[in-house]
Amino acid sequence: MAGRREGRWEHWYDDGSRRLQAAFKGKQREGDWTWYYKGGRVRARGSFKGNWLEGWYREYDHAGTEVFQKFYKDGYEADPPAEPDGEPDK
């Protein structure tokens, strides 16, 4: 079927460095996604389920330091599950 996205997809910057690793099931975002800065450092990570964010979504600065995080359940911001050590799973 024309235009149907399925499986793992990768997009690249014009310099050849990775821009995005994505996963689709049909036309929906499904699975782990990773966005990158030009040059290859991770910019953000998140997971999708049925086209909605699911679990931890995290963003990083150019040095690789986490600068933002949110937990999602069924596409909506939610309270994260309790962690035994009090810290979110990184």
TILUMMI-842607 format. One line per field, with one value per atom (N, C-alpha, C, CB): x, y, z; residue number from 1. Coordinates in steps of 0.2 Angstrom, whole numbers, plus 5000, padded with zeros to 4 digits. Glycine has a CB too. Example, Ala and Ser with C-alpha at 12.3 -4.5 7.8 and 13.67 -1.06 7.14 Angstrom:
2
u = c(5066:5062:5066:5057:5064:5068:5064:5070)
v = c(4972:4978:4984:4978:4989:4995:5000:4997)
w = c(5039:5039:5039:5045:5035:5036:5039:5029)
pos = c(1:1:1:1:2:2:2:2)
END
This chain:
90
u = c(5004:5000:5004:4995:5003:5008:5007:5006:5013:5012:5012:5007:5011:5010:5017:5007:5018:5024:5023:5026:5029:5029:5036:5026:5037:5043:5048:5047:5054:5059:5061:5066:5061:5063:5068:5057:5073:5078:5078:5085:5080:5080:5087:5074:5090:5097:5097:5101:5102:5104:5108:5108:5109:5112:5120:5111:5122:5129:5130:5132:5125:5125:5124:5132:5124:5122:5115:5125:5114:5107:5103:5107:5096:5092:5086:5089:5084:5078:5078:5072:5077:5076:5068:5081:5064:5057:5054:5053:5049:5045:5038:5046:5035:5028:5025:5028:5019:5015:5009:5012:5008:5003:5005:4996:5001:5002:5003:4997:5004:5004:5011:4999:5013:5019:5019:5021:5024:5023:5030:5019:5032:5039:5043:5042:5049:5054:5056:5061:5057:5059:5065:5053:5070:5075:5077:5082:5077:5079:5086:5074:5090:5097:5098:5101:5103:5106:5110:5110:5111:5116:5123:5116:5126:5132:5131:5135:5125:5124:5122:5130:5123:5121:5113:5124:5111:5104:5101:5103:5095:5092:5086:5089:5082:5076:5075:5070:5072:5069:5062:5074:5059:5052:5049:5047:5044:5041:5033:5041:5031:5024:5020:5024:5014:5009:5003:5008:5001:4995:4995:4989:5001:5002:5002:4996:5002:5002:5009:4996:5011:5017:5015:5020:5020:5019:5025:5016:5025:5031:5035:5035:5041:5046:5048:5052:5047:5049:5055:5044:5061:5066:5070:5072:5072:5076:5083:5072:5088:5095:5098:5099:5102:5106:5111:5109:5115:5120:5126:5124:5127:5132:5130:5134:5123:5121:5117:5126:5117:5114:5106:5116:5103:5095:5093:5092:5088:5086:5078:5088:5075:5068:5065:5064:5060:5057:5050:5061:5046:5039:5037:5034:5032:5029:5023:5029:5021:5015:5011:5016:5005:5001:4995:4998:4995:4989:4989:4982:4995:4996:4995:4991:4994:4993:4998:4986:5000:5005:5002:5006:5006:5003:5008:5001:5006:5011:5015:5007:5021:5026:5024:5033:5026:5025:5030:5026:5029:5033:5039:5030:5045:5052:5054:5057:5057:5060:5065:5063:5069:5074:5072:5081:5066:5063:5065:5065:5069:5071:5068:5079:5066:5064:5069:5061:5067:5071:5074:5067:5081:5084:5088:5090)
v = c(4994:5000:5006:5000:5011:5017:5021:5021:5024:5029:5025:5033:5019:5016:5015:5009:5017:5016:5010:5022:5006:5000:4998:4994:4996:4995:5000:4990:4999:5004:5009:5001:5015:5021:5025:5025:5027:5032:5037:5028:5043:5049:5052:5055:5056:5058:5066:5054:5069:5076:5076:5079:5082:5082:5081:5089:5081:5079:5072:5083:5068:5061:5058:5058:5063:5060:5059:5066:5054:5052:5058:5046:5058:5063:5060:5067:5054:5051:5044:5054:5040:5033:5032:5028:5029:5029:5022:5034:5020:5014:5015:5009:5012:5012:5005:5016:5005:5000:5002:4996:5001:5004:5011:5003:5016:5023:5026:5026:5022:5024:5024:5021:5029:5028:5022:5035:5018:5012:5010:5006:5010:5008:5014:5004:5012:5017:5022:5014:5029:5034:5037:5039:5039:5043:5049:5039:5055:5061:5062:5067:5065:5067:5074:5062:5077:5083:5082:5087:5087:5086:5084:5093:5079:5077:5070:5082:5068:5062:5061:5058:5067:5066:5066:5072:5062:5061:5067:5055:5069:5075:5073:5079:5068:5066:5058:5070:5055:5048:5048:5044:5044:5042:5036:5048:5033:5027:5029:5021:5026:5027:5020:5030:5021:5015:5017:5012:5015:5017:5024:5015:5027:5034:5039:5036:5036:5041:5039:5040:5045:5044:5039:5051:5035:5030:5029:5023:5030:5030:5036:5024:5036:5041:5045:5040:5051:5055:5060:5059:5060:5063:5067:5059:5074:5078:5079:5084:5080:5081:5087:5075:5090:5096:5093:5101:5098:5096:5092:5102:5093:5089:5082:5093:5081:5074:5074:5069:5080:5080:5081:5087:5077:5077:5084:5071:5087:5093:5094:5099:5088:5088:5081:5092:5079:5073:5073:5068:5069:5068:5061:5073:5059:5052:5053:5049:5048:5048:5041:5050:5042:5036:5037:5034:5033:5033:5040:5032:5043:5050:5056:5050:5055:5060:5060:5060:5066:5067:5064:5074:5060:5056:5056:5049:5054:5052:5046:5052:5047:5041:5035:5042:5029:5024:5024:5017:5022:5022:5018:5020:5021:5017:5016:5022:5010:5008:5013:5001:5016:5020:5028:5019:5029:5036:5039:5039:5036:5040:5036:5039:5040:5037:5033:5043:5028:5024:5027:5018:5028:5032:5027:5036)
w = c(5000:5000:5000:5006:4995:4995:5001:4988:5003:5009:5016:5008:5016:5023:5026:5022:5032:5036:5040:5040:5040:5044:5046:5040:5052:5055:5057:5050:5057:5059:5053:5061:5055:5050:5053:5048:5048:5050:5045:5050:5048:5044:5046:5046:5041:5041:5040:5037:5043:5041:5035:5047:5032:5026:5026:5023:5033:5034:5035:5040:5034:5035:5042:5033:5047:5054:5055:5059:5059:5060:5063:5065:5061:5064:5068:5058:5066:5069:5068:5067:5074:5073:5075:5077:5071:5073:5071:5069:5074:5073:5071:5079:5067:5065:5064:5058:5066:5065:5061:5071:5054:5050:5049:5053:5050:5050:5057:5046:5062:5069:5071:5073:5075:5079:5084:5083:5084:5089:5091:5086:5097:5099:5101:5094:5102:5104:5098:5106:5100:5095:5099:5094:5095:5097:5092:5098:5094:5090:5092:5092:5087:5087:5085:5083:5088:5086:5080:5092:5076:5070:5073:5066:5071:5073:5077:5078:5079:5082:5089:5081:5093:5100:5101:5104:5106:5107:5110:5113:5107:5108:5113:5102:5111:5115:5114:5113:5119:5118:5121:5122:5118:5120:5117:5119:5120:5117:5115:5122:5110:5108:5108:5101:5110:5109:5106:5117:5100:5097:5095:5101:5093:5091:5097:5087:5103:5109:5113:5113:5116:5120:5126:5123:5128:5133:5137:5130:5144:5148:5148:5145:5150:5150:5144:5154:5143:5138:5141:5134:5138:5140:5135:5144:5137:5132:5135:5131:5131:5133:5129:5131:5133:5130:5125:5135:5122:5117:5121:5114:5127:5131:5133:5137:5132:5134:5141:5134:5144:5151:5150:5155:5154:5154:5156:5158:5153:5154:5155:5149:5153:5154:5154:5148:5158:5158:5160:5163:5157:5159:5158:5154:5162:5161:5158:5168:5153:5150:5150:5142:5151:5151:5146:5158:5141:5136:5132:5139:5132:5128:5132:5123:5139:5143:5149:5146:5151:5156:5163:5158:5166:5172:5177:5170:5183:5189:5187:5195:5188:5186:5191:5186:5190:5194:5200:5191:5206:5211:5210:5218:5211:5210:5217:5206:5218:5224:5227:5224:5223:5225:5225:5221:5223:5222:5216:5228:5212:5206:5200:5205:5195:5188:5185:5184:5181:5178:5172:5175:5172:5167:5162:5170)
pos = c(1:1:1:1:2:2:2:2:3:3:3:3:4:4:4:4:5:5:5:5:6:6:6:6:7:7:7:7:8:8:8:8:9:9:9:9:10:10:10:10:11:11:11:11:12:12:12:12:13:13:13:13:14:14:14:14:15:15:15:15:16:16:16:16:17:17:17:17:18:18:18:18:19:19:19:19:20:20:20:20:21:21:21:21:22:22:22:22:23:23:23:23:24:24:24:24:25:25:25:25:26:26:26:26:27:27:27:27:28:28:28:28:29:29:29:29:30:30:30:30:31:31:31:31:32:32:32:32:33:33:33:33:34:34:34:34:35:35:35:35:36:36:36:36:37:37:37:37:38:38:38:38:39:39:39:39:40:40:40:40:41:41:41:41:42:42:42:42:43:43:43:43:44:44:44:44:45:45:45:45:46:46:46:46:47:47:47:47:48:48:48:48:49:49:49:49:50:50:50:50:51:51:51:51:52:52:52:52:53:53:53:53:54:54:54:54:55:55:55:55:56:56:56:56:57:57:57:57:58:58:58:58:59:59:59:59:60:60:60:60:61:61:61:61:62:62:62:62:63:63:63:63:64:64:64:64:65:65:65:65:66:66:66:66:67:67:67:67:68:68:68:68:69:69:69:69:70:70:70:70:71:71:71:71:72:72:72:72:73:73:73:73:74:74:74:74:75:75:75:75:76:76:76:76:77:77:77:77:78:78:78:78:79:79:79:79:80:80:80:80:81:81:81:81:82:82:82:82:83:83:83:83:84:84:84:84:85:85:85:85:86:86:86:86:87:87:87:87:88:88:88:88:89:89:89:89:90:90:90:90)
END
